[in-house]
Amino acid sequence: MLDENVQIFGEFRKIHDKYSLSPNGLQEEFNKKGGDVLEIIREYENKLCANTERGMYNKFSGGLAQKFQDEIRKVFPMIDHIGLIDKKDNKPINTFFIKKINLS
């Protein structure tokens, strides 16, 4: 996976390292580059686990997927931070409110 996508993972490595040192102001770029990386990771995870889900070893598929994700986290520890929302004016972007219903 890493060998076939050297350029994409190389670019992501640079922003990942900067983000891990200081995430201030880098969240948008980290999300953008990270989105491309997550697509590749999902593709390879699906290739890895697709055959085990159909066969007699389907109960091990979840564990295999978890091990794959753990190996990704060893290389990119901040990968779970992709998709976080940057706050502006102390209010998160894309928030919604549910009105309280008065039943009395």
VEXDREN-2710 file (C-alpha; in Angstrom, 1 decimal):
% VEXDREN-2710
k/r/px/py/pz
1/MET/0.0/0.0/0.0
2/LEU/2.7/2.5/1.0
3/ASP/5.0/1.4/-1.9
4/GLU/2.2/1.8/-4.5
5/ASN/1.2/5.3/-3.3
6/VAL/4.6/6.8/-2.3
7/GLN/3.7/10.4/-3.4
8/ILE/0.4/10.6/-1.6
9/PHE/1.7/9.1/1.6
10/GLY/4.9/11.2/1.4
11/GLU/2.8/14.4/1.2
12/PHE/0.6/13.2/4.0
13/ARG/3.7/12.3/6.1
14/LYS/4.9/15.9/5.9
15/ILE/1.6/17.4/7.0
16/HIS/1.1/14.7/9.6
17/ASP/4.4/15.5/11.2
18/LYS/3.7/19.2/11.3
19/TYR/0.3/18.6/12.6
20/SER/1.5/16.3/15.4
21/LEU/3.9/19.0/16.6
22/SER/1.5/21.9/16.4
23/PRO/-2.1/21.4/15.1
24/ASN/-2.9/25.1/15.2
25/GLY/-4.0/26.3/11.7
26/LEU/-3.3/23.0/10.0
27/GLN/-6.6/21.1/10.6
28/GLU/-8.1/22.0/7.2
29/GLU/-5.0/20.9/5.2
30/PHE/-4.7/17.8/7.4
31/ASN/-8.3/16.9/6.7
32/LYS/-7.9/17.4/3.0
33/LYS/-4.7/15.3/2.6
34/GLY/-6.0/12.8/5.1
35/GLY/-9.2/12.3/3.2
36/ASP/-7.2/11.0/0.2
37/VAL/-5.1/8.8/2.5
38/LEU/-8.2/7.3/4.2
39/GLU/-9.7/6.4/0.9
40/ILE/-6.6/4.4/0.0
41/ILE/-6.5/2.8/3.4
42/ARG/-10.2/1.7/3.2
43/GLU/-9.6/0.3/-0.3
44/TYR/-6.7/-1.9/0.9
45/GLU/-8.6/-2.9/4.1
46/ASN/-11.5/-4.0/1.9
47/LYS/-9.2/-6.0/-0.3
48/LEU/-7.6/-7.6/2.8
49/CYS/-10.9/-8.5/4.6
50/ALA/-13.2/-9.2/1.6
51/ASN/-12.1/-12.8/1.2
52/THR/-12.2/-13.6/4.9
53/GLU/-15.8/-12.3/5.3
54/ARG/-17.1/-14.8/2.7
55/GLY/-15.2/-17.8/3.8
56/MET/-15.3/-20.1/6.8
57/TYR/-12.9/-17.7/8.6
58/ASN/-15.5/-14.8/8.7
59/LYS/-15.4/-14.6/12.5
60/PHE/-11.8/-13.5/12.3
61/SER/-12.5/-10.7/9.8
62/GLY/-13.1/-8.0/12.5
63/GLY/-9.9/-8.9/14.3
64/LEU/-8.0/-8.7/11.0
65/ALA/-9.4/-5.3/10.2
66/GLN/-8.5/-4.1/13.7
67/LYS/-4.9/-5.3/13.4
68/PHE/-4.7/-3.6/10.0
69/GLN/-5.9/-0.3/11.6
70/ASP/-3.5/-0.7/14.5
71/GLU/-0.6/-1.1/12.0
72/ILE/-1.7/2.1/10.3
73/ARG/-1.7/3.9/13.7
74/LYS/1.8/2.8/14.3
75/VAL/3.0/4.6/11.2
76/PHE/0.5/7.6/11.5
77/PRO/-0.5/8.0/15.1
78/MET/-2.6/11.1/14.4
79/ILE/-4.7/9.5/11.7
80/ASP/-7.8/9.4/14.0
81/HIS/-7.7/13.2/14.0
82/ILE/-8.7/13.4/10.3
83/GLY/-12.1/15.0/10.0
84/LEU/-12.1/17.0/13.2
85/ILE/-13.8/20.4/12.9
86/ASP/-11.8/23.5/13.4
87/LYS/-13.5/25.9/15.9
88/LYS/-14.1/29.5/14.9
89/ASP/-15.2/32.1/17.4
90/ASN/-15.4/29.4/20.1
91/LYS/-18.4/27.8/18.2
92/PRO/-17.9/24.6/16.2
93/ILE/-18.7/24.7/12.5
94/ASN/-21.7/22.6/11.3
95/THR/-23.5/22.5/14.6
96/PHE/-27.2/22.0/14.9
97/PHE/-29.6/22.4/17.7
98/ILE/-32.6/20.3/18.8
99/LYS/-35.4/22.2/20.3
100/LYS/-36.7/21.0/23.6
101/ILE/-40.2/19.7/23.5
102/ASN/-42.5/20.7/26.4
103/LEU/-44.9/17.8/27.1
104/SER/-46.8/19.4/29.9
END
